[in-house]
Amino acid sequence: MDTPFSLLLAKDPQPSLLLDAAASVLASNPALRAMLGPWPQRDADFCLPSNYQALVQACLEQARAISEVEAQVAGQILLWTFIPDDAGQQVLARCRDATLERQGEREASRARRLYRLITENTTDLISRHTPDGSFIDASPAAYRLLGYWPEALRGVPVQTLFHPQDRQQSLLQASQALEQDGYQTMTCRVRHRDGRYRWFEIASRAIRETYTGAVVEIVSVSRDISVRIEAQENRRRLAEVVEANTDLVLFSDRDGQLSYLNQSARRALGLLGVEPLPRLQALLDPALQQRLHNEGWQRAEQHGVWQAEARLIAHQGGTAFPVSLVLLAHRATGGERYYSLVARDMTERELRESQQRRHQDELAHSARLITLGELASGIAHEI
């Protein structure tokens, strides 16, 4: 006698099996055979979950359906549902191919785990904010960078951590950029829990509602760049000192290609507004060129410094003037060599020395005249 399940089996669009109380396969429908291909009926149970006998027994004893039981068959993931027929002591087992669905879920789960690991271990602060800037969440790096645990930051307006001088302008620019472009990067000072301010580079991106386009959340990545800012400030101050120095400062490579001259050097060498710069050799007298070639470069590379008294020649046949020259060798981060020349104009000293020598000559001449007069007077007295 045909049961309701046996009558519906052939018309069921989902792949199905009919099982008796002993979990033996009674029949299968065309949809299952089409999905799995031709196979003997006695081997039909190979596509069922490994514990299908226990599932059939539990289904009949408890008079309830058991759903979403996974079975892997030849690379496919099938989800089975067991439906009992109490009167006929039979079970209808229906399945669906969930391979793509389950693989997608597992990939998403792995991606979430990876994202969580990255977020929890990154040295940058990753944070989520409401459109008005309040913290929704923050990564554990918040404690290292700001001195606050993530839980303490939730609900705190980010603007309360900004330096007063940065607060208005930075927030206004960030709001406009996020609304128009969806992303924004800014550099500002952020207060640590200990009261000190640190420089941060904050990159933010707006998360929008799919249909309306309204900003519903802001994700930010913040990085402490205090060391970089301090280094830039030190370089800026050093550049100002070099530029304002009364000594002549020139940067050159080993071949004599000049890359920089401060204002004092440009003025003294007649190079104000001159581009491109001449080669170093054009500014040295022949004697200095020879000394530099024979010993200067090599001594600077070996000992870091070489000194000489020499003369520099102004651009395009200008007047030569004496200098006390120091050649310094430097090494860049990549190992490349570069050189700086610091020259002090000794014209005034040379002039003073010349005047001193002339004055000494005059004194010596006067002394000789006095001596001669005394000698003449003595001779006259004797005569």
Short mmCIF file of the C-alpha atoms (twelve columns), coordinates in Angstrom:
data_MODEL
# 
_entry.id   MODEL 
# 
loop_
_atom_site.group_PDB 
_atom_site.id 
_atom_site.type_symbol 
_atom_site.label_atom_id 
_atom_site.label_alt_id 
_atom_site.label_comp_id 
_atom_site.label_asym_id 
_atom_site.label_seq_id 
_atom_site.Cartn_x 
_atom_site.Cartn_y 
_atom_site.Cartn_z 
_atom_site.pdbx_PDB_model_num 
ATOM 1   C CA . MET A 1   0.000   0.000   0.000   1 
ATOM 2   C CA . ASP A 2   1.331   3.345   -0.996  1 
ATOM 3   C CA . THR A 3   1.862   5.826   1.821   1 
ATOM 4   C CA . PRO A 4   1.493   9.583   1.456   1 
ATOM 5   C CA . PHE A 5   5.275   9.864   1.396   1 
ATOM 6   C CA . SER A 6   5.659   7.312   -1.390  1 
ATOM 7   C CA . LEU A 7   3.024   9.116   -3.479  1 
ATOM 8   C CA . LEU A 8   4.763   12.493  -3.052  1 
ATOM 9   C CA . LEU A 9   8.290   11.179  -3.499  1 
ATOM 10  C CA . ALA A 10  8.265   11.124  -7.290  1 
ATOM 11  C CA . LYS A 11  6.873   14.677  -7.524  1 
ATOM 12  C CA . ASP A 12  9.140   16.209  -4.857  1 
ATOM 13  C CA . PRO A 13  11.391  18.792  -6.578  1 
ATOM 14  C CA . GLN A 14  14.026  18.373  -3.881  1 
ATOM 15  C CA . PRO A 15  16.306  15.338  -3.860  1 
ATOM 16  C CA . SER A 16  14.642  12.828  -1.476  1 
ATOM 17  C CA . LEU A 17  14.850  9.313   -0.056  1 
ATOM 18  C CA . LEU A 18  12.218  7.173   1.620   1 
ATOM 19  C CA . LEU A 19  13.522  5.188   4.605   1 
ATOM 20  C CA . ASP A 20  11.829  2.545   6.750   1 
ATOM 21  C CA . ALA A 21  12.061  2.244   10.538  1 
ATOM 22  C CA . ALA A 22  15.336  0.291   10.218  1 
ATOM 23  C CA . ALA A 23  16.809  3.134   8.119   1 
ATOM 24  C CA . SER A 24  16.865  1.013   4.961   1 
ATOM 25  C CA . VAL A 25  16.383  2.860   1.668   1 
ATOM 26  C CA . LEU A 26  12.976  2.063   0.191   1 
ATOM 27  C CA . ALA A 27  13.015  4.455   -2.743  1 
ATOM 28  C CA . SER A 28  14.631  7.576   -4.171  1 
ATOM 29  C CA . ASN A 29  13.189  10.254  -6.385  1 
ATOM 30  C CA . PRO A 30  14.420  11.461  -9.802  1 
ATOM 31  C CA . ALA A 31  15.721  14.729  -8.367  1 
ATOM 32  C CA . LEU A 32  18.218  12.882  -6.157  1 
ATOM 33  C CA . ARG A 33  19.317  10.577  -8.974  1 
ATOM 34  C CA . ALA A 34  19.802  13.586  -11.266 1 
ATOM 35  C CA . MET A 35  21.926  15.356  -8.675  1 
ATOM 36  C CA . LEU A 36  24.165  12.402  -7.809  1 
ATOM 37  C CA . GLY A 37  24.104  10.506  -11.110 1 
ATOM 38  C CA . PRO A 38  23.324  6.802   -11.597 1 
ATOM 39  C CA . TRP A 39  23.992  4.624   -8.581  1 
ATOM 40  C CA . PRO A 40  22.591  1.266   -7.296  1 
ATOM 41  C CA . GLN A 41  19.699  1.589   -4.879  1 
ATOM 42  C CA . ARG A 42  21.418  -0.606  -2.297  1 
ATOM 43  C CA . ASP A 43  24.213  2.020   -2.106  1 
ATOM 44  C CA . ALA A 44  21.864  4.965   -1.744  1 
ATOM 45  C CA . ASP A 45  22.810  5.516   1.862   1 
ATOM 46  C CA . PHE A 46  26.295  6.779   0.876   1 
ATOM 47  C CA . CYS A 47  24.887  10.293  0.437   1 
ATOM 48  C CA . LEU A 48  23.265  10.340  3.894   1 
ATOM 49  C CA . PRO A 49  24.903  11.622  7.111   1 
ATOM 50  C CA . SER A 50  27.104  9.037   8.800   1 
ATOM 51  C CA . ASN A 51  24.679  8.763   11.768  1 
ATOM 52  C CA . TYR A 52  21.526  8.584   9.685   1 
ATOM 53  C CA . GLN A 53  20.303  5.370   11.423  1 
ATOM 54  C CA . ALA A 54  20.255  7.145   14.789  1 
ATOM 55  C CA . LEU A 55  18.575  10.141  13.206  1 
ATOM 56  C CA . VAL A 56  15.815  7.984   11.697  1 
ATOM 57  C CA . GLN A 57  15.203  6.255   15.039  1 
ATOM 58  C CA . ALA A 58  15.120  9.566   16.960  1 
ATOM 59  C CA . CYS A 59  12.821  11.096  14.353  1 
ATOM 60  C CA . LEU A 60  10.252  8.288   14.711  1 
ATOM 61  C CA . GLU A 61  10.510  7.962   18.492  1 
ATOM 62  C CA . GLN A 62  10.152  11.718  19.116  1 
ATOM 63  C CA . ALA A 63  7.614   12.242  16.315  1 
ATOM 64  C CA . ARG A 64  9.360   15.392  15.126  1 
ATOM 65  C CA . ALA A 65  11.367  16.487  12.132  1 
ATOM 66  C CA . ILE A 66  15.133  16.847  12.348  1 
ATOM 67  C CA . SER A 67  16.554  19.455  9.955   1 
ATOM 68  C CA . GLU A 68  19.841  20.921  8.671   1 
ATOM 69  C CA . VAL A 69  21.985  17.788  9.168   1 
ATOM 70  C CA . GLU A 70  25.172  18.090  7.118   1 
ATOM 71  C CA . ALA A 71  26.680  15.379  4.930   1 
ATOM 72  C CA . GLN A 72  29.663  15.690  2.605   1 
ATOM 73  C CA . VAL A 73  29.463  13.718  -0.619  1 
ATOM 74  C CA . ALA A 74  32.143  13.885  -3.323  1 
ATOM 75  C CA . GLY A 75  33.021  17.480  -2.524  1 
ATOM 76  C CA . GLN A 76  29.401  18.546  -2.106  1 
ATOM 77  C CA . ILE A 77  27.793  19.665  1.147   1 
ATOM 78  C CA . LEU A 78  24.219  18.371  1.501   1 
ATOM 79  C CA . LEU A 79  21.821  19.491  4.230   1 
ATOM 80  C CA . TRP A 80  19.276  16.793  5.106   1 
ATOM 81  C CA . THR A 81  15.860  17.093  6.747   1 
ATOM 82  C CA . PHE A 82  14.236  13.938  8.225   1 
ATOM 83  C CA . ILE A 83  10.410  14.007  8.365   1 
ATOM 84  C CA . PRO A 84  8.580   11.136  10.177  1 
ATOM 85  C CA . ASP A 85  5.384   9.359   9.087   1 
ATOM 86  C CA . ASP A 86  4.101   7.983   12.389  1 
ATOM 87  C CA . ALA A 87  1.390   5.822   10.840  1 
ATOM 88  C CA . GLY A 88  3.568   4.101   8.258   1 
ATOM 89  C CA . GLN A 89  6.742   4.084   10.367  1 
ATOM 90  C CA . GLN A 90  8.609   5.638   7.495   1 
ATOM 91  C CA . VAL A 91  10.859  8.681   7.206   1 
ATOM 92  C CA . LEU A 92  11.152  11.039  4.277   1 
ATOM 93  C CA . ALA A 93  14.711  12.348  3.979   1 
ATOM 94  C CA . ARG A 94  14.986  15.500  1.831   1 
ATOM 95  C CA . CYS A 95  18.224  17.330  1.025   1 
ATOM 96  C CA . ARG A 96  19.501  20.447  -0.674  1 
ATOM 97  C CA . ASP A 97  22.909  21.332  -2.046  1 
ATOM 98  C CA . ALA A 98  24.405  23.883  0.388   1 
ATOM 99  C CA . THR A 99  27.987  23.733  -0.907  1 
ATOM 100 C CA . LEU A 100 28.277  27.377  -1.930  1 
ATOM 101 C CA . GLU A 101 26.329  28.578  1.080   1 
ATOM 102 C CA . ARG A 102 28.443  26.712  3.634   1 
ATOM 103 C CA . GLN A 103 31.715  27.525  1.887   1 
ATOM 104 C CA . GLY A 104 30.718  31.187  1.880   1 
ATOM 105 C CA . GLU A 105 29.877  31.040  5.580   1 
ATOM 106 C CA . ARG A 106 33.203  29.402  6.373   1 
ATOM 107 C CA . GLU A 107 35.137  31.911  4.288   1 
ATOM 108 C CA . ALA A 108 33.276  34.726  6.017   1 
ATOM 109 C CA . SER A 109 34.025  33.176  9.399   1 
ATOM 110 C CA . ARG A 110 37.728  32.874  8.553   1 
ATOM 111 C CA . ALA A 111 37.739  36.481  7.310   1 
ATOM 112 C CA . ARG A 112 36.101  37.666  10.545  1 
ATOM 113 C CA . ARG A 113 38.664  35.781  12.622  1 
ATOM 114 C CA . LEU A 114 41.501  37.206  10.539  1 
ATOM 115 C CA . TYR A 115 40.063  40.724  10.804  1 
ATOM 116 C CA . ARG A 116 39.741  40.331  14.563  1 
ATOM 117 C CA . LEU A 117 43.348  39.128  14.848  1 
ATOM 118 C CA . ILE A 118 44.590  42.029  12.733  1 
ATOM 119 C CA . THR A 119 42.520  44.537  14.690  1 
ATOM 120 C CA . GLU A 120 43.617  43.216  18.068  1 
ATOM 121 C CA . ASN A 121 47.308  42.995  17.189  1 
ATOM 122 C CA . THR A 122 47.914  46.024  14.977  1 
ATOM 123 C CA . THR A 123 49.972  48.851  16.454  1 
ATOM 124 C CA . ASP A 124 47.632  51.419  14.877  1 
ATOM 125 C CA . LEU A 125 44.402  52.432  16.574  1 
ATOM 126 C CA . ILE A 126 41.349  51.244  14.638  1 
ATOM 127 C CA . SER A 127 38.153  52.888  15.819  1 
ATOM 128 C CA . ARG A 128 34.485  53.265  14.846  1 
ATOM 129 C CA . HIS A 129 32.566  56.478  15.378  1 
ATOM 130 C CA . THR A 130 29.069  57.862  15.063  1 
ATOM 131 C CA . PRO A 131 28.595  60.607  12.434  1 
ATOM 132 C CA . ASP A 132 29.039  63.235  15.167  1 
ATOM 133 C CA . GLY A 133 32.411  61.717  16.187  1 
ATOM 134 C CA . SER A 134 31.607  59.737  19.337  1 
ATOM 135 C CA . PHE A 135 33.493  56.467  19.829  1 
ATOM 136 C CA . ILE A 136 31.502  53.286  19.126  1 
ATOM 137 C CA . ASP A 137 34.436  50.937  19.571  1 
ATOM 138 C CA . ALA A 138 38.232  50.916  19.477  1 
ATOM 139 C CA . SER A 139 41.001  48.355  19.123  1 
ATOM 140 C CA . PRO A 140 43.267  47.397  22.066  1 
ATOM 141 C CA . ALA A 141 45.976  49.725  20.693  1 
ATOM 142 C CA . ALA A 142 43.980  52.538  22.325  1 
ATOM 143 C CA . TYR A 143 45.644  51.788  25.657  1 
ATOM 144 C CA . ARG A 144 49.176  51.973  24.256  1 
ATOM 145 C CA . LEU A 145 48.549  55.091  22.186  1 
ATOM 146 C CA . LEU A 146 46.097  57.046  24.356  1 
ATOM 147 C CA . GLY A 147 46.254  55.422  27.779  1 
ATOM 148 C CA . TYR A 148 42.552  54.404  27.670  1 
ATOM 149 C CA . TRP A 149 41.097  50.917  27.426  1 
ATOM 150 C CA . PRO A 150 38.585  50.575  24.550  1 
ATOM 151 C CA . GLU A 151 35.666  50.276  26.988  1 
ATOM 152 C CA . ALA A 152 36.520  53.664  28.513  1 
ATOM 153 C CA . LEU A 153 36.350  55.384  25.114  1 
ATOM 154 C CA . ARG A 154 32.865  54.228  24.110  1 
ATOM 155 C CA . GLY A 155 30.523  57.192  23.890  1 
ATOM 156 C CA . VAL A 156 33.368  59.727  24.297  1 
ATOM 157 C CA . PRO A 157 33.299  62.516  21.646  1 
ATOM 158 C CA . VAL A 158 36.590  62.370  19.761  1 
ATOM 159 C CA . GLN A 159 36.786  66.162  19.657  1 
ATOM 160 C CA . THR A 160 37.339  66.268  23.419  1 
ATOM 161 C CA . LEU A 161 40.739  64.592  22.857  1 
ATOM 162 C CA . PHE A 162 41.927  67.075  20.211  1 
ATOM 163 C CA . HIS A 163 44.213  69.999  20.989  1 
ATOM 164 C CA . PRO A 164 42.164  73.224  21.292  1 
ATOM 165 C CA . GLN A 165 44.067  74.816  18.393  1 
ATOM 166 C CA . ASP A 166 43.297  71.856  16.114  1 
ATOM 167 C CA . ARG A 167 39.755  71.167  17.231  1 
ATOM 168 C CA . GLN A 168 37.582  73.533  15.198  1 
ATOM 169 C CA . GLN A 169 39.486  73.583  11.911  1 
ATOM 170 C CA . SER A 170 40.306  69.851  11.826  1 
ATOM 171 C CA . LEU A 171 36.776  68.728  12.618  1 
ATOM 172 C CA . LEU A 172 35.244  71.111  10.080  1 
ATOM 173 C CA . GLN A 173 37.589  69.908  7.317   1 
ATOM 174 C CA . ALA A 174 37.036  66.262  8.265   1 
ATOM 175 C CA . SER A 175 33.247  66.618  8.262   1 
ATOM 176 C CA . GLN A 176 33.185  68.297  4.853   1 
ATOM 177 C CA . ALA A 177 35.634  65.822  3.276   1 
ATOM 178 C CA . LEU A 178 33.802  62.760  4.625   1 
ATOM 179 C CA . GLU A 179 30.469  64.088  3.407   1 
ATOM 180 C CA . GLN A 180 31.746  64.944  -0.070  1 
ATOM 181 C CA . ASP A 181 34.464  62.370  -0.801  1 
ATOM 182 C CA . GLY A 182 33.843  59.660  1.779   1 
ATOM 183 C CA . TYR A 183 37.416  59.677  3.092   1 
ATOM 184 C CA . GLN A 184 39.844  62.102  4.721   1 
ATOM 185 C CA . THR A 185 43.342  62.114  6.208   1 
ATOM 186 C CA . MET A 186 44.433  64.704  8.730   1 
ATOM 187 C CA . THR A 187 47.348  65.410  11.051  1 
ATOM 188 C CA . CYS A 188 46.538  66.793  14.479  1 
ATOM 189 C CA . ARG A 189 47.468  66.670  18.165  1 
ATOM 190 C CA . VAL A 190 45.594  64.221  20.401  1 
ATOM 191 C CA . ARG A 191 45.684  64.245  24.183  1 
ATOM 192 C CA . HIS A 192 47.042  61.192  26.010  1 
ATOM 193 C CA . ARG A 193 45.505  60.226  29.322  1 
ATOM 194 C CA . ASP A 194 48.591  61.592  31.109  1 
ATOM 195 C CA . GLY A 195 47.822  65.047  29.710  1 
ATOM 196 C CA . ARG A 196 50.549  65.180  27.072  1 
ATOM 197 C CA . TYR A 197 49.656  65.835  23.449  1 
ATOM 198 C CA . ARG A 198 50.952  63.590  20.680  1 
ATOM 199 C CA . TRP A 199 50.866  64.061  16.932  1 
ATOM 200 C CA . PHE A 200 48.568  61.626  15.104  1 
ATOM 201 C CA . GLU A 201 47.856  60.905  11.470  1 
ATOM 202 C CA . ILE A 202 44.200  59.901  11.229  1 
ATOM 203 C CA . ALA A 203 42.728  58.323  8.078   1 
ATOM 204 C CA . SER A 204 38.934  58.118  8.132   1 
ATOM 205 C CA . ARG A 205 36.338  56.611  5.813   1 
ATOM 206 C CA . ALA A 206 32.597  57.143  5.840   1 
ATOM 207 C CA . ILE A 207 30.236  54.143  5.865   1 
ATOM 208 C CA . ARG A 208 27.009  55.053  4.076   1 
ATOM 209 C CA . GLU A 209 23.480  53.678  4.131   1 
ATOM 210 C CA . THR A 210 22.942  51.666  0.952   1 
ATOM 211 C CA . TYR A 211 19.803  53.358  -0.350  1 
ATOM 212 C CA . THR A 212 19.908  56.912  1.008   1 
ATOM 213 C CA . GLY A 213 23.688  57.435  0.960   1 
ATOM 214 C CA . ALA A 214 23.612  59.011  4.412   1 
ATOM 215 C CA . VAL A 215 26.736  58.605  6.581   1 
ATOM 216 C CA . VAL A 216 25.855  56.131  9.330   1 
ATOM 217 C CA . GLU A 217 29.321  55.388  10.704  1 
ATOM 218 C CA . ILE A 218 32.951  56.468  10.414  1 
ATOM 219 C CA . VAL A 219 35.905  54.080  10.559  1 
ATOM 220 C CA . SER A 220 39.292  55.599  11.429  1 
ATOM 221 C CA . VAL A 221 42.863  54.331  11.535  1 
ATOM 222 C CA . SER A 222 45.102  56.486  13.767  1 
ATOM 223 C CA . ARG A 223 48.890  56.347  13.900  1 
ATOM 224 C CA . ASP A 224 51.227  58.081  16.355  1 
ATOM 225 C CA . ILE A 225 53.657  60.144  14.246  1 
ATOM 226 C CA . SER A 226 55.150  62.229  17.052  1 
ATOM 227 C CA . VAL A 227 58.669  60.935  16.336  1 
ATOM 228 C CA . ARG A 228 58.301  61.771  12.646  1 
ATOM 229 C CA . ILE A 229 56.943  65.255  13.359  1 
ATOM 230 C CA . GLU A 230 59.751  65.938  15.829  1 
ATOM 231 C CA . ALA A 231 62.319  64.770  13.271  1 
ATOM 232 C CA . GLN A 232 60.769  67.012  10.609  1 
ATOM 233 C CA . GLU A 233 60.774  69.933  13.034  1 
ATOM 234 C CA . ASN A 234 64.426  69.304  13.884  1 
ATOM 235 C CA . ARG A 235 65.300  69.152  10.184  1 
ATOM 236 C CA . ARG A 236 63.386  72.392  9.581   1 
ATOM 237 C CA . ARG A 237 65.223  74.147  12.398  1 
ATOM 238 C CA . LEU A 238 68.551  72.783  11.171  1 
ATOM 239 C CA . ALA A 239 67.759  73.992  7.657   1 
ATOM 240 C CA . GLU A 240 66.973  77.455  9.034   1 
ATOM 241 C CA . VAL A 241 70.278  77.496  10.930  1 
ATOM 242 C CA . VAL A 242 72.215  76.423  7.821   1 
ATOM 243 C CA . GLU A 243 70.407  78.950  5.645   1 
ATOM 244 C CA . ALA A 244 71.021  81.807  8.104   1 
ATOM 245 C CA . ASN A 245 74.648  80.837  8.796   1 
ATOM 246 C CA . THR A 246 77.206  83.506  7.894   1 
ATOM 247 C CA . ASP A 247 79.638  80.775  6.813   1 
ATOM 248 C CA . LEU A 248 79.409  79.463  3.273   1 
ATOM 249 C CA . VAL A 249 77.709  76.028  3.141   1 
ATOM 250 C CA . LEU A 250 77.761  73.930  -0.044  1 
ATOM 251 C CA . PHE A 251 76.461  70.386  -0.670  1 
ATOM 252 C CA . SER A 252 78.235  68.367  -3.355  1 
ATOM 253 C CA . ASP A 253 78.835  64.843  -4.560  1 
ATOM 254 C CA . ARG A 254 82.233  63.284  -5.279  1 
ATOM 255 C CA . ASP A 255 82.111  64.452  -8.889  1 
ATOM 256 C CA . GLY A 256 81.618  68.072  -7.844  1 
ATOM 257 C CA . GLN A 257 77.935  68.390  -8.733  1 
ATOM 258 C CA . LEU A 258 76.512  71.036  -6.387  1 
ATOM 259 C CA . SER A 259 73.014  70.437  -5.014  1 
ATOM 260 C CA . TYR A 260 72.642  73.239  -2.471  1 
ATOM 261 C CA . LEU A 261 74.230  76.530  -1.416  1 
ATOM 262 C CA . ASN A 262 73.014  78.678  1.450   1 
ATOM 263 C CA . GLN A 263 72.410  82.401  1.002   1 
ATOM 264 C CA . SER A 264 75.856  83.349  2.291   1 
ATOM 265 C CA . ALA A 265 77.508  81.068  -0.278  1 
ATOM 266 C CA . ARG A 266 75.345  82.344  -3.147  1 
ATOM 267 C CA . ARG A 267 76.070  85.948  -2.196  1 
ATOM 268 C CA . ALA A 268 79.820  85.497  -1.778  1 
ATOM 269 C CA . LEU A 269 80.168  83.440  -4.972  1 
ATOM 270 C CA . GLY A 270 77.891  85.644  -7.094  1 
ATOM 271 C CA . LEU A 271 75.302  82.872  -7.576  1 
ATOM 272 C CA . LEU A 272 72.128  84.638  -6.416  1 
ATOM 273 C CA . GLY A 273 69.405  83.600  -8.858  1 
ATOM 274 C CA . VAL A 274 71.831  81.548  -10.972 1 
ATOM 275 C CA . GLU A 275 70.426  78.228  -12.249 1 
ATOM 276 C CA . PRO A 276 71.667  75.653  -12.977 1 
ATOM 277 C CA . LEU A 277 74.478  75.701  -10.476 1 
ATOM 278 C CA . PRO A 278 78.040  75.429  -11.802 1 
ATOM 279 C CA . ARG A 279 80.267  72.536  -10.850 1 
ATOM 280 C CA . LEU A 280 82.354  72.808  -7.691  1 
ATOM 281 C CA . GLN A 281 85.604  72.798  -9.678  1 
ATOM 282 C CA . ALA A 282 84.660  76.127  -11.290 1 
ATOM 283 C CA . LEU A 283 84.683  77.781  -7.842  1 
ATOM 284 C CA . LEU A 284 88.088  76.472  -6.669  1 
ATOM 285 C CA . ASP A 285 91.503  77.828  -7.491  1 
ATOM 286 C CA . PRO A 286 93.815  75.340  -9.272  1 
ATOM 287 C CA . ALA A 287 95.898  74.665  -6.145  1 
ATOM 288 C CA . LEU A 288 92.811  73.730  -4.112  1 
ATOM 289 C CA . GLN A 289 91.490  71.550  -6.928  1 
ATOM 290 C CA . GLN A 290 94.734  69.615  -6.933  1 
ATOM 291 C CA . ARG A 291 94.795  69.192  -3.132  1 
ATOM 292 C CA . LEU A 292 91.164  68.121  -3.083  1 
ATOM 293 C CA . HIS A 293 91.800  65.542  -5.778  1 
ATOM 294 C CA . ASN A 294 95.010  64.212  -4.208  1 
ATOM 295 C CA . GLU A 295 93.989  64.008  -0.561  1 
ATOM 296 C CA . GLY A 296 90.781  65.860  0.303   1 
ATOM 297 C CA . TRP A 297 88.085  63.403  -0.792  1 
ATOM 298 C CA . GLN A 298 90.000  60.364  0.472   1 
ATOM 299 C CA . ARG A 299 90.822  61.895  3.874   1 
ATOM 300 C CA . ALA A 300 87.205  62.988  4.326   1 
ATOM 301 C CA . GLU A 301 85.935  59.478  3.568   1 
ATOM 302 C CA . GLN A 302 88.443  57.881  5.937   1 
ATOM 303 C CA . HIS A 303 88.229  60.321  8.853   1 
ATOM 304 C CA . GLY A 304 84.971  62.159  8.163   1 
ATOM 305 C CA . VAL A 305 86.630  65.580  7.855   1 
ATOM 306 C CA . TRP A 306 89.386  67.370  5.936   1 
ATOM 307 C CA . GLN A 307 90.529  70.969  6.413   1 
ATOM 308 C CA . ALA A 308 92.487  73.387  4.279   1 
ATOM 309 C CA . GLU A 309 93.323  77.059  3.835   1 
ATOM 310 C CA . ALA A 310 92.408  77.931  0.266   1 
ATOM 311 C CA . ARG A 311 90.805  80.413  -2.102  1 
ATOM 312 C CA . LEU A 312 87.371  80.353  -3.707  1 
ATOM 313 C CA . ILE A 313 86.629  82.055  -6.998  1 
ATOM 314 C CA . ALA A 314 83.379  83.923  -7.560  1 
ATOM 315 C CA . HIS A 315 81.206  82.855  -10.516 1 
ATOM 316 C CA . GLN A 316 82.235  83.854  -14.051 1 
ATOM 317 C CA . GLY A 317 85.709  85.137  -13.314 1 
ATOM 318 C CA . GLY A 318 84.938  87.010  -10.115 1 
ATOM 319 C CA . THR A 319 87.504  87.950  -7.501  1 
ATOM 320 C CA . ALA A 320 89.111  85.132  -5.545  1 
ATOM 321 C CA . PHE A 321 88.966  85.382  -1.770  1 
ATOM 322 C CA . PRO A 322 90.617  83.383  1.005   1 
ATOM 323 C CA . VAL A 323 88.637  80.883  3.085   1 
ATOM 324 C CA . SER A 324 89.168  78.373  5.836   1 
ATOM 325 C CA . LEU A 325 87.605  75.269  4.264   1 
ATOM 326 C CA . VAL A 326 86.213  72.180  6.027   1 
ATOM 327 C CA . LEU A 327 85.122  69.176  3.928   1 
ATOM 328 C CA . LEU A 328 82.731  66.786  5.711   1 
ATOM 329 C CA . ALA A 329 81.757  63.313  4.452   1 
ATOM 330 C CA . HIS A 330 78.318  61.926  5.278   1 
ATOM 331 C CA . ARG A 331 76.583  58.619  4.667   1 
ATOM 332 C CA . ALA A 332 72.885  58.421  3.741   1 
ATOM 333 C CA . THR A 333 70.494  55.755  5.057   1 
ATOM 334 C CA . GLY A 334 71.027  53.673  1.923   1 
ATOM 335 C CA . GLY A 335 74.814  53.872  2.275   1 
ATOM 336 C CA . GLU A 336 75.356  56.558  -0.379  1 
ATOM 337 C CA . ARG A 337 78.098  59.119  0.254   1 
ATOM 338 C CA . TYR A 338 77.458  62.855  0.100   1 
ATOM 339 C CA . TYR A 339 79.600  65.805  1.140   1 
ATOM 340 C CA . SER A 340 79.261  69.248  2.623   1 
ATOM 341 C CA . LEU A 341 81.795  72.065  2.455   1 
ATOM 342 C CA . VAL A 342 81.797  74.771  5.116   1 
ATOM 343 C CA . ALA A 343 83.937  77.771  4.212   1 
ATOM 344 C CA . ARG A 344 84.646  80.786  6.413   1 
ATOM 345 C CA . ASP A 345 85.592  83.965  4.566   1 
ATOM 346 C CA . MET A 346 89.060  84.953  5.775   1 
ATOM 347 C CA . THR A 347 89.316  88.206  3.797   1 
ATOM 348 C CA . GLU A 348 89.149  90.380  6.904   1 
ATOM 349 C CA . ARG A 349 91.689  88.257  8.725   1 
ATOM 350 C CA . GLU A 350 94.025  88.399  5.725   1 
ATOM 351 C CA . LEU A 351 93.583  92.174  5.585   1 
ATOM 352 C CA . ARG A 352 94.315  92.503  9.296   1 
ATOM 353 C CA . GLU A 353 97.391  90.318  8.949   1 
ATOM 354 C CA . SER A 354 98.559  92.385  5.995   1 
ATOM 355 C CA . GLN A 355 98.063  95.613  7.951   1 
ATOM 356 C CA . GLN A 356 99.825  94.093  10.929  1 
ATOM 357 C CA . ARG A 357 102.803 93.081  8.753   1 
ATOM 358 C CA . ARG A 358 102.921 96.575  7.206   1 
ATOM 359 C CA . HIS A 359 102.778 98.141  10.642  1 
ATOM 360 C CA . GLN A 360 105.569 95.858  11.850  1 
ATOM 361 C CA . ASP A 361 107.615 96.787  8.778   1 
ATOM 362 C CA . GLU A 362 107.061 100.452 9.549   1 
ATOM 363 C CA . LEU A 363 108.105 99.924  13.169  1 
ATOM 364 C CA . ALA A 364 111.215 98.044  12.055  1 
ATOM 365 C CA . HIS A 365 112.063 100.826 9.598   1 
ATOM 366 C CA . SER A 366 111.606 103.447 12.319  1 
ATOM 367 C CA . ALA A 367 113.756 101.399 14.670  1 
ATOM 368 C CA . ARG A 368 116.480 101.200 12.017  1 
ATOM 369 C CA . LEU A 369 116.319 104.955 11.475  1 
ATOM 370 C CA . ILE A 370 116.574 105.601 15.224  1 
ATOM 371 C CA . THR A 371 119.501 103.225 15.485  1 
ATOM 372 C CA . LEU A 372 121.207 104.917 12.506  1 
ATOM 373 C CA . GLY A 373 120.646 108.342 14.066  1 
ATOM 374 C CA . GLU A 374 122.095 107.210 17.339  1 
ATOM 375 C CA . LEU A 375 125.067 105.732 15.518  1 
ATOM 376 C CA . ALA A 376 125.647 108.962 13.546  1 
ATOM 377 C CA . SER A 377 125.399 111.033 16.710  1 
ATOM 378 C CA . GLY A 378 127.957 108.799 18.446  1 
ATOM 379 C CA . ILE A 379 130.371 109.055 15.527  1 
ATOM 380 C CA . ALA A 380 129.998 112.825 15.448  1 
ATOM 381 C CA . HIS A 381 130.687 113.010 19.145  1 
ATOM 382 C CA . GLU A 382 133.847 110.934 18.766  1 
ATOM 383 C CA . ILE A 383 135.095 113.072 15.897  1 
# 
